[in-house]
C-alpha cells in the first residue's frame, strides 16, 4: 500500500505520529481514487525513496527520522496549483519515457547543471545531420545559388527566433553572437563610443560578464539589493551629459532568484537604457517581449542553454536603440557597403538593419541552420516553454523541500539553502529551477564543496560548485566582505581551488539546476545521494581508540614494521617497488627518485594526473641504476622508452634527448621544469594517453636548482611544524598508510559485496604493518590517526619522521592500477566511514623530522625495518 499512497494522505497532522495513519491512508486512497482521479499520483510520480522510507518507519520509529517530512505537503499541493490543462504526472512520465531514446547519454548519469548548458537530443542531431546532407550552403556574402540559400535560411531562422520570444520584427532586431558574453560586449562597445562615455549601474546578482562592463564606463554604481534599485527608480530623473545603462539578470545564475522585469519600463521612464541578461531565465521559462514599451532595450541570451545545441548566443535589441551603434568604429566583412584604402581612408557602414551593422564577418551558417532544427525539435519533444516552466517549477519545489528537511541525528540541518527569505521556491514568478546551497556536518561545520564534487564524480552526478561567475551573489549569500575576499586571495585561494573553506567560511556554493529534460527520478536520486553520504546517524566511529600500548611518556611499543617502500618516479604513473631490504635514501623532499618527473600538456605546461587521465596507471617506470636510465613501458604494448637518470643528461646523451627550461603547473603551483624536446618521448606519451604531451623533470633542490614547492598550508600545524620542501607530490614529501587500516576498510567493502581495494590505489610511499607475531584479533586499524611521529630502524640509529596530518582523498583512489578503469570503491566506503571535518581521510602525510637531514649523515630506510611510533600524552598542550 505504501508504494501507491495518494500524497494528499501524507499531510502532516496529529495523525502522522499515531497507528491510525495506515487505516486513514487506506480509506483516503479509496475515496480519492474514486472522487478525484487527477489528484491520485502513480508509483512513477511519487518520490519513491522518501515515501518508502517514511512509511516503513511507522513500526515504532519516529516518522521520517532524518527524512523530509514536510516534503509531502509540497507534493500534495502541486495538483491544486497547476492549471486544469496541465497534468504534471503525465507530463513527467512522458519525459521519463522519451529520455531513454532521445537522451541516451543520460542512461547512467544524473545531469544537474542545466544552468550551465542544456542537453541536445538525438532527434535534433538526426535532423541537423539530415539537413546538412540534403542541402548545399555557401558563404552568404557570395551570389551563388548555395549562398543565396544560406542567406534565405538565416533570415528565416532569425525571424523564427524573434517569434520564439514573442518579439515583433517591426520593433526588434536579433543579432547572432557566439554566446551571451559576446552579445554583452556589442552593447558595451556601442556605449563606450559615446561622446561623453556612459554611466553604468548593475545589480548584485549580475553574472561576471555584466559586472565587467563597469570597467568600460566613465561612472558606475553597484546596486547591492532590490531595495536599493527601487529607491533609485523612485528618484526624479536627473538630466546628464552622457547616456546611462542599467543592467540586471532576469534570473540569477547562482540561485535561480528571479528579478522584476518591470524594472526595464521604469528605468526607461528615467531615460535610462536597460540591458537584461535572460540567459538563465529563458532556458526554462517563456521570455515574452510582445510589449515593446515594457521590454528591455537590450536582451542577451544563449540558445545553447535552451536547446543544448547549437552553441549560439543572441542580442535582441529594440530598433529605436539603433542610434547607440552609429558611433561604432570597427567594421568587419559584411557590415560595410564600401571601403576605400588607397590614398584615402573612407568607408560606409550598412544601414539597412542593426544586425547587418553588427554581425562582422561570415556568420556561423551551419550553427544557425542547426538552430532552426533545434526550435522544431524542442517543440516536438516538450510541447511549449509554458509546459517546461510548469514542469521544472514542480521539480524544484520537491528538491528544495527535500533538502530543507534533511537533518542529522541530533536535529541539525544538513543543508543551508541560499534564497531570498521573502520569496519561496513555491512561487515560480520569483524562483527558477535552480537551488544553491552548502552542506554541514552534525556539528554545524561546513563540508568542503571539493569533497562533495569528489563523490558526485564517482556517482556520475553532474553539478557545479564554486563561485559560479556571480561575485555579488556569492558575497551576499556567504556574507563575505571585500577585505575577506582579498585576504582569501592573498592566502592562495583561486577560482577552482580545492581549499574552499577559509577562515571558517565557505568560498563558494553547490548549485543544482534543473531543465526541460529533468524528471522526478532525478530529484529522488539526488536527495538519496545527499541522505546516503551526508546525513550523519549514530554509529561506531572509525577513529582509532586509545592504545593500551602507550607508555607514560607517550611512546608506543614497537609492534610495527615497514612492509614495503614504493617510489613513483613519474607523477601519477605506476609505482616502482624498492627491493625488499635494500636501504633507500630519504631527502627533505621525500624518498629518492620519488615524483621527479611529470607528464605535461603541450602548449599549457599543465601536469597530467590519473584523475583526468586514468590510463597513466598503465605507464610503468623501472629504475635501472646499472644502465643509468629509467625505462618506461605501457602495459599491453611492446614499446618502451629510456630516460637518463643523470641530473645533467647533456653529459652523455644526444641533442635529440636535450631539455629546455619551461613553465609548468602542478596542483596550482607554477614551477620551472626541464621539458624534454625529444619527439620520440613526446610521441610515446602522446600515443599512450591520447593527448598531446611530453615528459618534464623537476629534480631535487640543489644550489643550481632550488625547490620552490612546499607542503600545503592546510595540513595540521598545531605543533608549529614548518612547511617542508616537496617535488611533484600533491601535498607532502611522503605518504604513509597502515596495512591494518586497509584490512579494516576492505572488510567493510566486502561486507557490502564490493571488491577489496589494492594498496596500490592509495599510492603510498611507505606501508606500515603490524608485527605478524601479534595475537590474533589484536590489529589496531586507524592507530595512525593519533601518531605525531615515528622512527624507522633501530632506536639508536633509526630515521625519525614527523606526521604532518591526515591525507585527504579524492576519486583517484577509484582508478584500478592494473586496468586503468574507474570504479566507485574504495572512495564510496571511505566517504561514509572516514570523513572528518567534512574531508575524507586515509593515510598520513609524513616528512623527515626537522633537523634530521642536518646531522652529518645520510638518512636511509628499508623495508622490513622495525617502526616505533609516538604520540603526545593526553595531557600535553
Secondary structure, DSSP 8 states (H G I E B T S, - for coil): -GGG--GGGG--SGGGGSTTHHHHHHHHHHHHHHH-GGG---TTTS-HHHHHHHHGGGTTS-TTTTS-TTHHHHHHHHHHHS-TT--HHHHHHHHHHHHHHH-GGGSS-EE-BTTT-----HHHHHHHHHHHHH-----TTS-SHHHHHHHHHHHHHHHHHHHHTT--TTTEEEEEESSHHHHHHHHHHHHHTSTT-EEEEEETT--HHHHGGGGGSSEEEEE-SHHHHHHHHHS-----SSEEEEEEESB-TTT-BB--TTHHHHHHTTT-EEEEE-TTGGGTS------TTTS-SEEEEESHHHHS-S--EEEEEEGGGGGGGTT-----TTSEEEEE-SSS-EEEE--S-HHHHH--SS--HHHHHHHHHHHHHHHHHH--HHHHHHHHHHHHHHHHHHHHH-B-TTS-BSEEE---TTS-TT-TTTB-SEEEEEEB-TTS-B--HHHHHHHHHHTTEE-EEE-TT-HHHHHHHHT--HHHHHHHHHTT--TT-S--EETTEES-EEEEE--TT--HHHHHHHHHHHHHHH---S----S----TTB-TTSBB---EEEEEEEE-SBTTS--EE--TT--EEEETTEETTTT-EEEEETTT-BB--TTT-GGGGGEEEEEETTTTEEEEEETT-S-EEEEE--TTGGGTS-GGG-EEEEEEEETTEEEEEEEE--HHHHHHHHHHHSSSEEEEE-----SSS---EE--TTS--TT-----EESSSSS-SEEEEEHHHHHHHHHHHHHTT-----GGGGT-SEEEEE-TTS-TT---TTGGGG-SEEEES-TTT-EEEEEEEEEE--GGGGB-TTT--B-STTHHHHHHHSEETTEEEEEEEEEE-TTGGGSSS--EE-TT-EEEEE---TT--
